[in-house]
Amino acid sequence: MADESVRAVRGDGRAPGELRPVTLERGVGLYAEGSCLISAGRTKVLCTASVEQGVPPWRRGRAEGWVTAEYSMLPRATSTRNRRDRGQVGGRTQEIQRLIGRSLRACVDMAAMGEWQITIDCDVLQADGGTRTASITGGAVALYDACEWLRNRAGLSASPFRHFVAAISGGIVDGAVVLDLDYAEDVGAEVDLNVVAREGGGLIEVQGTGEHGDFTPEQLASLVGLASGAIRELNAGQRAAVS
């Protein structure tokens, strides 16, 4: 009965811990050193990785590299047109960019990069919830290829890429703990959570907010547990994409 009540909440009939269909299309950018088009349900994000020699001034002289990220949403990625970011980037966009950058830096050994920078651009083509988590999962595939480019073209003895990182959203909708929220679920969720973890299960970041209520430690543990299982599934998809 409990499972049926959860299914009634979810418009597409998914089970509480079930991911939307995910595809990772690698090498879609002709000119980028790494690229991946990720689709998670109706959400689609193009992730491209650009390699540049040199690092930001505050990192010079350390013989270490840097990974950073930028995020944007195309004007008609949603049901109404969004204005393009021109000049100053908004606070929400800055927060998402920082999350993506922090997450993807966990993929690489900075000391093994040398003084090279990789920028991951995440452009949302179509949004139906989970754009930041999709950006991290797809961005890691683009980053993998950029690190391979460094190994092959910059004379590194080995790729600085160490392990994949993936992310997924979760939440509490009408009192039910569910995973991978689409837009309709996200806007009405009492609790919204994003979990980032690496291969092997180590957590990198957990962001949880009681949007319209609060939640218990037990519900948090349930959400993180569901997310951890889903991230293992996403890691397997990332490995398959680059194999």
N, C-alpha and C positions, 0 to 999 in steps of 0.2 A: 504493500500500500504506500509506504514512504517513497519507494522508487517511482511509483506512478504519479505521486504528487509533484516530484521533482520534474518528471518528464512533461507534466502539464505546464510547468513554469517555462520550460525551454521551447521556444517556438519551432525549432528544427528537430525536436524529438531526441536530441542527444542525451546520453546518460550523464550523470553529474561530473564524472571525471574524464569525459570523452573530448578529444580534440576535434576541431573542425578539420576537414581535409587539408593537408599541407603539401605543397610542392616547392622544390628548390631547383630552379633552372640556372645552372652555372654558365659563366662565359657569355652572357648576353650583350656585354659591352664591347664593341669593336676595339676601342682605343684604351680602355682602362686596364691597369695591371691585374685587376681582379674585379669580378662582378657576379651578382646573383639576383635573380628575380624571385622573390618569395611570395607565394599565395597562401593565405590562411583563411579558408572560406572565401568570402568576398573581399577581404582585405588583400591588397597587392602593393608591395613596396619594392622599388628598384634600388639595390645597394651597389655602389661602385667604389672601388678602392684605388686611390692614386698615390703613387710612390714619388717622393721628392728627396733629393739629396740635401742634407742639412736639417737642423732641428730648431725649435724656438730659441731665442737668445738665452733664456734662463736655463736651458739644458746644455748649452755648448760647453765643450771641454770635458764632458763626462764619458765620452765614448759610448753613449747609450742612445737608443732611438726613442721615437715617440709615436703614439697612435692617438688620433683624435677623430671626432665625428661631427658632421653637420646633418641637420634634419629639416625637411620642409614638406609641405603638403601642396599638391597642385590645386589650382583654383577650383576645379570641379571634381576633386576627389570625394566630395560629400554632396549631399542633396541640394545644397545651395552654394553659390560661388563664394569662395574665400578670397580676400585680397592677398596679393603676393606680399611677402616680406620685402620691403625696400628700406635700406638704411638700417635702423636699429631693429634687432631681432627681439620678439616678444618674450616675456618671462617664461611662458609655458614652453616655447620652443627651446629656450636656453636650458631649462631643466631637463627636457628630453635629450638634448644633445649631450649634456653632461652624463646622464645615465648611460647612454649608448657608449660614449667614450670610455667611462670607467669600466664598463662591462667588457668591452673588446680589448682593453689593455691587459685584462687577465688572461687573454689567449696567448700572449707572446712573452718571450724573454727579451727585455729591452737591451740588456748588455750584449746579446748575440746579434742585435740588429746593426750595431755601429750607428753612426750619426746620420740616420735616414728617418724620414717621417712618412707615415701612411695616414692619409685622410679618407675616412669612410663617409661617403655622401649617401644619405637615406632619403629618397624621394617617394612620398606616398602617392601612388597613382589612383588608388581607390581605397576608401576607408570604411570599414564596418567593425570597428573595435579592434584593440590589440595592435595598433600601429607601432608603438614603441617596442613591444616585445618581438614583433615580427622583424623590426629593423635590427635588433640584436642578433636574432637567429640567422637571418639572411646575411647580415654584415659580417658575421664570423666566417661564412663561406667565402665571401669576397676577400676577406683578410687572409685566409689560407692561401688563396692564389697569389695575392700580392707578396706574401712571404716567400712563396715558391719562386716568384719573379726575382726577388732579391737574391735568393740562393743561386739562381742560374745566371743572373746578369750582373750582380754586384760582387761576385767573388766570395760570398760567404761560404764557410766550410759546411754549414748546415742551415736548414730553414729555422728562423727564430720562432716559428709557430710551435706551440707546446700542446695545447688541447683546445677542443671546441668548447664554446660557451653558448648557452641558449636561454631563452626566457619565455615565460608564459604568464598570463593574467589569471586571476581567480576572484571569487567574490561570494557574497551572500545575497541571494535574490529571493525575496519573499520568504526569508527564513531558511532557505536551502543553500548548502555549500556547493558551489559549482565551479567549473574550470573553463578557461578560454572563453571569456565573455564576448559576445557580439555587441554591436552598438545598442540595440534595444535593451539588452540585459544590463549593459554598463551604465546607461543613464538612469536606470531605476534601482540600481544595486544599493543595498544598505551599507555594504562594505566592499571596498575595491582593493585588490592586492596585486602586486607585480613581484614575481620571483625570478631571480637570475642565478644560475648555477653552472658549474663546469662539469665536464666529463668526470665521472668518479663520484659525483654527488656533492662536492663542496659548494656551499652557498656563497655567492658573491654579494648579492644585495636582496633585501626583502623590503618592499615599500607597501605599507598597509594603512588605509584610512577608513574610518567610519564616516561615510558620506551622509547617511541619513539615520545613523544609529551607532551602536557600539558592538563589540564582539568579544567572545571569551577566549582565554588561552587555549581551551580545547578546540574551538573553531579555528583558531590560528594554526594549531598543529595539524588539524585536518586539511586545511588549505595548503599548507606547505608540503604535506605528504602527497596530496594529489598532484601538486605542481612538480614535485621531484620525480614522480613516475612519468609525467608527461615530458619533462626535460630529457630524461633518458631516451624516450622515444624520438624526440627531436634530434638529440645527439646522433642516434643511429641513422636518421635521415641525412644529417650533415655528412657523416662518414660515407654513406652510400653515394651522395652527390659528388664527392671528390675522388671516389675510388675508380 
